[in-house]
């Protein structure tokens, strides 16, 4: 996710939910809410293509790291499910009315 800005990065979350590939995200607003560098993915500074290239190379060379990051990413987004999201929306929309 080499974005300069993201709202809620659906493609990132979908990818993380499958755990089949490690995540590399820029430090853009939005993406970092879900990715912890070295735990659930790798992070690089926005617009720093050299750092992005190094992150990609590190994953190409390290099978264990790819698998570990993918599994951790899957676990980290498992708490983001429709019931959780819908309850947040309900509280936002109807919370003041109750």
C-alpha positions in Angstrom: 0.0 0.0 0.0 2.3 2.8 -1.2 -0.4 5.5 -0.7 0.2 9.1 0.3 -3.2 9.1 2.1 -5.9 6.5 2.8 -9.2 6.6 4.5 -10.1 3.1 5.6 -7.8 1.0 3.3 -10.2 -1.8 2.3 -7.7 -3.5 0.0 -5.2 -3.6 2.9 -7.7 -5.0 5.3 -8.9 -7.6 2.8 -5.4 -8.8 2.1 -4.6 -8.9 5.8 -7.7 -11.0 6.5 -6.5 -13.8 4.3 -3.0 -13.8 5.7 -1.6 -15.2 2.5 0.8 -12.3 1.8 2.7 -10.0 4.0 1.7 -6.3 4.1 4.0 -3.4 3.2 2.4 0.0 3.9 3.6 3.5 3.7 3.3 5.7 6.8 0.2 7.3 5.2 -2.6 8.4 7.4 -5.1 5.5 7.7 -2.9 2.5 6.9 -0.8 2.7 10.1 -3.9 2.3 12.1 -3.8 -1.4 11.1 -0.2 -2.3 10.4 2.6 -2.5 13.1 6.0 -2.5 11.6 7.7 -5.9 12.0 4.6 -7.5 13.6 1.7 -7.4 11.2 3.6 -6.0 8.2 6.4 -3.8 7.2 6.2 0.0 7.0 8.1 2.6 5.0 8.1 6.4 4.8 5.7 7.9 2.3 7.4 8.5 -1.1 10.6 6.7 0.0 10.9 4.3 -2.9 14.4 3.1 -1.8 13.0 2.1 1.6 10.1 0.4 -0.1 12.5 -1.6 -2.4 14.5 -2.7 0.7 11.3 -4.0 2.4 10.3 -5.9 -0.7 13.7 -7.4 -1.0 13.7 -8.5 2.6 10.5 -10.3 2.1 11.7 -12.0 -1.1 14.7 -13.4 0.8 12.9 -14.5 4.0 10.2 -17.1 3.7 9.7 -17.3 7.5 9.2 -13.6 7.8 6.6 -13.6 5.0 4.7 -16.4 6.7 4.9 -14.9 10.2 3.8 -11.4 9.1 0.9 -12.9 7.1 -0.3 -15.0 10.1 0.0 -12.0 12.5 -1.8 -9.7 10.1 -4.7 -12.2 9.8 -5.0 -12.4 13.6 -4.8 -8.6 14.0 -7.7 -7.9 11.7 -9.9 -10.8 12.9 -11.4 -8.4 15.5 -12.6 -6.1 12.7 -15.8 -7.9 11.7 -19.2 -6.7 10.6 -20.8 -7.0 14.1 -18.1 -4.8 15.6 -18.2 -2.3 12.8 -22.1 -2.1 12.8 -22.2 -1.6 16.5 -19.8 1.4 16.1 -22.0 2.8 13.4 -25.1 2.4 15.5 -23.5 4.1 18.4 -22.3 6.9 16.2 -25.7 7.4 14.5 -28.1 6.5 17.2 -26.1 7.0 20.3 -27.1 10.6 20.7 -30.7 9.8 20.2 -30.9 7.2 22.9 
